[in-house]
Amino acid sequence: MHPDRPYKVLKHIIKKYNLKDISFHGLRHTSISLQISSGIQTQIISKRAGHSNISVTHSIYSHFFDNEFKEVANKMDYFLNIKTV
């Protein structure tokens, strides 16, 4: 297979289905971001992404983890403020 083939296939699919233009790197970033948002463990995401350690994943995608931390804090606040009858 010619090295340009995957790129050409991706561009063909984007054009055929009138999708927003995205690179393979953009697809990778989107995939990792969606995994974080869906609550998959950081260790698994980091390993699948081929990062040398979890801190690499955290540093690149810190804005997504900040949102996750806020969500956890909100849930804990909810649980701690539940009034028992």
C-alpha positions in Angstrom: 0.0 0.0 0.0 1.3 3.4 -0.9 1.9 5.6 2.2 -0.5 8.3 1.0 -3.4 5.8 0.7 -4.9 6.1 4.2 -4.8 10.0 3.9 -6.6 9.8 0.5 -9.2 7.4 1.8 -9.9 9.7 4.8 -10.3 12.7 2.5 -12.6 10.7 0.2 -14.9 9.8 3.1 -14.9 13.4 4.4 -15.9 14.7 1.0 -18.4 11.9 0.2 -20.3 12.5 3.5 -19.8 16.2 3.6 -18.0 16.0 7.0 -15.9 18.6 8.7 -12.3 18.3 7.5 -10.1 16.6 10.1 -6.6 15.1 10.1 -5.6 11.7 11.5 -4.0 13.5 14.4 -7.4 15.3 14.9 -9.1 11.9 15.0 -6.7 10.7 17.6 -7.3 13.8 19.7 -11.0 13.4 19.4 -10.9 9.7 20.3 -8.9 10.4 23.4 -11.1 13.3 24.4 -14.2 11.2 24.1 -12.7 8.4 26.1 -11.9 10.9 28.9 -15.4 12.4 28.8 -17.0 8.9 29.0 -15.1 8.1 32.2 -12.6 5.5 30.9 -9.7 5.1 33.4 -6.7 7.4 32.6 -4.3 4.5 32.9 -6.1 2.7 30.0 -6.4 5.8 27.9 -2.7 6.6 28.4 -1.6 3.1 27.5 -3.8 2.9 24.4 -2.5 6.3 23.2 1.1 5.1 23.6 2.0 7.8 26.1 5.1 7.0 28.2 3.1 7.7 31.4 -0.2 9.1 32.7 1.3 12.5 33.3 1.8 12.9 29.5 -1.9 12.3 29.0 -2.8 14.7 31.8 -0.6 17.4 30.5 -2.0 17.2 26.9 -5.6 16.8 27.8 -5.7 18.7 31.1 -8.7 20.9 30.1 -10.8 17.7 29.8 -9.6 16.4 33.1 -10.4 19.8 34.8 -14.0 19.3 33.6 -14.0 15.7 35.0 -12.7 17.0 38.4 -15.4 19.6 38.6 -18.0 16.9 37.8 -16.7 14.7 40.6 -16.7 17.6 43.0 -20.3 18.4 42.1 -21.4 14.8 42.6 -19.7 14.7 46.0 -21.4 17.9 47.0 -24.7 16.4 46.1 -24.1 13.2 48.0 -22.8 15.0 51.1 -25.8 17.4 51.1 -28.5 14.7 50.8 -30.9 15.0 53.8 -31.9 11.7 55.3 -35.5 11.3 56.5 
